[in-house]
Amino acid sequence: MKSPSRADAVLAQIEDAYRERYPVFLRVALAIVGDAELARDAVHDAFVRAVRHRRRFRGGPDIEPWLWRIVVNAARRRRPRAAELSVASVEIAAPTAPLNGDLRSLVASLPERQRQALFLRYYADLDYQSIADALGIKPGTVAASLHGAHQALRRRLEEMDH
Amino acid sequence: MTELQQTMQRALEGLVEKPGETGDWGRVLAEAERRSQKAWVLRIAVVAAAAVVAVAAALVSPFEDEQPTGVIGRALAAVGDGPVLHVVFRSDWGTAFVRLSTGEVTPVYAEVELWYDPDRGAHYVTRFGGVVTGERSIPPGELPDAEIRRYRALAARYRQELASGAARVVADGRVGGRRVAWIRLRGQWWPDRQDGVSHLHAEEIAVDRETYKPVFVRQTRDGRPVPGWPGEHIRELELLPSGQGDFEGGSARSPRLWPFSQRFGSGLDRTGIDRLIPGGGVWAGPSIRGLPLADVRELIMTTRTGPTAPRSRTVAASVFYGRLSRGHRDASRRHLVIEQARGFPRAWGWAARGVAIPDGSVFVWANRSAFLRDERRSILIRATTTEDALAAAFSLRPFGTRRDQPGTLDVRRIAREVERPQIPAVEGFAPVEPRPLVRRRGTRIQSGAARGVTVAIFSGGVATFDTTEMDERIRKVVGKTVSANCSRVTNGTGGSGVGGEVPSDGVKDVVLLAQPQLGRVPIIRGRFDFCELATGLGRNWLRRNGWHGLLEIPLTTRGARFLDERAAVRAARAKRN
């Protein structure tokens, strides 16, 4: 009897992540590239790459950080040059939220690493280690990036209060 | 999570819309396959070009047609790609003919054959023992039966998943001694709250290793057999070119299961039986395998073909072997009944299924019954074991006569042969490990406590209940387990909750599963307003507790307000009543 190969098992994990978390992958990609069509292409391209190169996955309890790295890279590649700070042009879902206009400009003004860490933390609900794996940085750098983003937000909120 | 983080989360939630799309996994696989082939072609292009030039120079014959490679490619080529579906499936109904003189067993199969063409409709034939028992022709556009839709969907899925790359070869094996490769069609991971994991439910099709035609289909759970579903033998599954196929034939219903009632009449002696049964009645002697003859009487069967059709009455003779209890037949203990009637009573339609029984044979069901018929009479034997039913069939003789010599047939062996599954032995499974319902528990986002019970909600969709310090007064009134629920308040008037069972003295993670939607059971993530343990402890419980539930744990201000308002409404309702 032939047992399922490791590549088959990885493929099943990729499929499962795609089916369960596609909207989350798409949302983060959308936040990075700022265009829905480009975001769809980025996620599609990322998963095609993941399937083709699944043998490169080194294993581990969770395949998601590996997939996130591919998705983030695919989204980065598709980001239009003219919209380097792309959050300003993303589709806004809740125009009635008073904080959005300020937040949009605030997030747009953040360094790229901080923005991506924010999206992965709050949209994808990843922990620091997973964000670090996805962005190819150390967990300490993730903590520092998020701290920086939080501090920037705190300052902006204090300015608004005054 | 700090207040600042909560503010950040709320703000980001409104910044980028959460897409409602679900993606297209089939397109991902197809694209991956296409790119892989392209990359492979490019990689070998230089080497191949040189080889082709050299070989082409040496060959005078043209290149042969491209042949499909790999199991999936060959299976795809073997099934065809035309619009006309033709399937023949064989099922195990546990039936066989047994020759009375030799004990030779011949299995009787049930088969369905379907021709389906979107332009010409469906032609559906059922056979039992090779005899057509039903036939239907359905014009195009008319919704076919569920059975037809099932076969059509299976064939379409098989073809589509072979083509898209979603189907995967998971094991080698054998079906009835034939070498096969098992192809798993896309399965679904179904959460099971009982054991806290997701199980893979999938269809697997065996293809012959020589012809690559499908020969067997089975259902698996985690790659293992599903008890009670042995699978079906595929005699044919092909997609033929347009214009082919058998769409001739009318519609003929199989013998229906007529509604009927029956009751016992008066007792019978030999003369009475001879009067009822042309050619005389039969019996199995004064005793059979230790069961004494205990009762012989009329069996009056009344049938009708429909609610308004006239009734038809048949009187049969029923010979009972076994014990009597207070003058009545005791069917709760081992027993045997030989029922015999003139002609072929409609009420026994289920026993014969229209099958043509060869002369000198008995038609045996592995459900412990046997049936014989000739031109003038029918005989139905029912017993508590197949062995007893067969022994009676072998011993039948004119009523009142004795057998000169005992039979020499090995009844036990023959019964085992009848009961042996007709579906060929199937080998080759590819088990997979069930998956945890929640891969990442995530961070604790909420917590609360009341009367010694604490609950924590985690971002991954898990609620942990700790009842080890539960108020003793509550523990006394609940059982070993108690149902727990976490809810969100919607519109301030009601809550939608999910939960499970927790021990009344322990700690348990409950995966927060919602009702199935679109074939999947989603795990509910995010914040809840309150959790509670079940009430349901009698009509006075709420009254004694100020109209609050057994144990309510508010997690948010809104949740606390909801619980108070719910209690107030209950109190007002009780006062009004």
Chai-1 contact restraints between the chains, C-beta under 6 A:
chainA,res_idxA,chainB,res_idxB,connection_type,confidence,min_distance_angstrom,max_distance_angstrom,comment,restraint_id
A,M1,B,A171,contact,1.0,0.0,6.0,A-B,restraint_1
A,M1,B,G428,contact,1.0,0.0,6.0,A-B,restraint_2
A,K2,B,A171,contact,1.0,0.0,6.0,A-B,restraint_3
A,K2,B,D172,contact,1.0,0.0,6.0,A-B,restraint_4
A,P4,B,V170,contact,1.0,0.0,6.0,A-B,restraint_5
A,P4,B,A430,contact,1.0,0.0,6.0,A-B,restraint_6
A,E15,B,W25,contact,1.0,0.0,6.0,A-B,restraint_7
A,Y18,B,W25,contact,1.0,0.0,6.0,A-B,restraint_8
A,Y22,B,T22,contact,1.0,0.0,6.0,A-B,restraint_9
A,Y22,B,G23,contact,1.0,0.0,6.0,A-B,restraint_10
A,P23,B,P19,contact,1.0,0.0,6.0,A-B,restraint_11
A,L26,B,P19,contact,1.0,0.0,6.0,A-B,restraint_12
A,R27,B,V16,contact,1.0,0.0,6.0,A-B,restraint_13
A,R27,B,K18,contact,1.0,0.0,6.0,A-B,restraint_14
A,R27,B,P19,contact,1.0,0.0,6.0,A-B,restraint_15
A,L30,B,V16,contact,1.0,0.0,6.0,A-B,restraint_16
A,A31,B,V16,contact,1.0,0.0,6.0,A-B,restraint_17
A,F47,B,V28,contact,1.0,0.0,6.0,A-B,restraint_18
A,V48,B,V28,contact,1.0,0.0,6.0,A-B,restraint_19
A,V48,B,E31,contact,1.0,0.0,6.0,A-B,restraint_20
A,V48,B,A32,contact,1.0,0.0,6.0,A-B,restraint_21
A,V51,B,A32,contact,1.0,0.0,6.0,A-B,restraint_22
A,R52,B,A32,contact,1.0,0.0,6.0,A-B,restraint_23
A,R52,B,S36,contact,1.0,0.0,6.0,A-B,restraint_24
A,V90,B,V16,contact,1.0,0.0,6.0,A-B,restraint_25
A,E91,B,E17,contact,1.0,0.0,6.0,A-B,restraint_26
A,A93,B,G14,contact,1.0,0.0,6.0,A-B,restraint_27
A,A93,B,E17,contact,1.0,0.0,6.0,A-B,restraint_28
A,A94,B,G14,contact,1.0,0.0,6.0,A-B,restraint_29
A,A97,B,G14,contact,1.0,0.0,6.0,A-B,restraint_30
A,L99,B,A11,contact,1.0,0.0,6.0,A-B,restraint_31
A,N100,B,G14,contact,1.0,0.0,6.0,A-B,restraint_32
A,L103,B,A11,contact,1.0,0.0,6.0,A-B,restraint_33
A,Y122,B,Q9,contact,1.0,0.0,6.0,A-B,restraint_34
A,Y122,B,L12,contact,1.0,0.0,6.0,A-B,restraint_35
A,D125,B,S459,contact,1.0,0.0,6.0,A-B,restraint_36
A,H150,B,L4,contact,1.0,0.0,6.0,A-B,restraint_37
A,L153,B,M8,contact,1.0,0.0,6.0,A-B,restraint_38
A,R154,B,L4,contact,1.0,0.0,6.0,A-B,restraint_39
